[in-house]
């Protein structure tokens, strides 16, 4: 199947480095991961040949690339917990501190991201609640081969809300555009927000497209590859 007919989520999880290309072209591969590349290109009116060329350069998997679709569920859960849940818990308090400082010092600057501190506080509270539910309820069930439709649907719905929060973040920061005379604190804030956005999108991608996807043999029906 050509890349154009594959979903953004599938490409992002199977082609090492694809997420960086998608970020460059502002393609939503997490909450919008079910769109095919062709549909996404048409929707955003992007240069098809240019984007395909960028992805073609990535077709040879990097040596350190891990295909999480083939990894044990428990290994993926541990990866998500250590590299995303714990990282978000370190990222957001510092970003809130930086945002508060920027809003206090630059409140008269027309480029000041007014309301960003409050928005990040809300994001942190919502994300912490979400992660706790996964860690205490859903992850243990998935680790034992149980794929409960209700909790999974709830987490996916909350992922959409996280995606909406990232859109608001872009609006408040003018797509993370720094003014020419930005101070070090402002610069550090936007660099941290960029990292948070990329991490959260990859976090959602791994859960929606891989972790929450019930294996063909989870209900006792072998997928064929086990024989």
Number of C-alpha atoms within 10 A of each C-alpha: 5 7 15 16 12 17 19 29 26 20 21 22 21 17 19 20 19 22 25 14 16 18 14 10 14 12 20 19 28 24 22 16 22 18 19 20 25 17 16 20 17 12 11 11 9 15 11 13 9 10 16 14 10 14 20 13 11 14 13 9 14 11 7 7 11 14 12 16 17 9 11 11 20 16 12 19 20 13 15 19 18 12 13 20 22 12 15 19 14 11 16 20 14 13 22 19 15 20 26 18 16 23 18 12 11 16 13 10 11 9 15 21 22 20 14 21 19 13 17 22 16 13 18 18 11 15 21 15 11 17 20 13 14 20 14 10 12 19 23 14 14 20 16 11 16 14 20 13 10 9 14 19 13 11 20 17 13 16 23 15 16 20 20 13 18 20 13 15 21 17 13 17 18 13 13 17 12 17 13 6 8 14 13 9 14 22 18 15 22 19 14 17 22 15 13 19 18 14 17 22 21 20 19 25 25 23 19 21 20 20 24 20 13 16 17 12 13 14 11 8 9 12 11 8 7 6 5
